[in-house]
Amino acid sequence: MSVEPSRIARKCERAVVTAYQELREVGTEDVTAFHACTTLYRIHHPEASLNEARRLVSEWIDHHVVRQSKAPTKGCDCG
């Protein structure tokens, strides 16, 4: 269930997806990995609200990990 992180354009999105996958690979529970990735997103974007971070992280995990889509995501406005 691995995604090629190099094809994800946004650094924050790539960091979140990579961190989630690596945490899950070493046995971290889903919710714990999700919370860690939400924190990671907010480090990249301290201006983001907790709800915004949760929404984006959940969308990215669903898009890249669950559905394994190769299409780009709307995501945030950073490059």
Summary of the structure (lengths in Angstrom):
residues: 79
radius of gyration: 11.4
end to end distance: 25.4
largest distance: 31.7
contacts: 206
relative contact order: 0.20
helix: 63%
strand: 0%
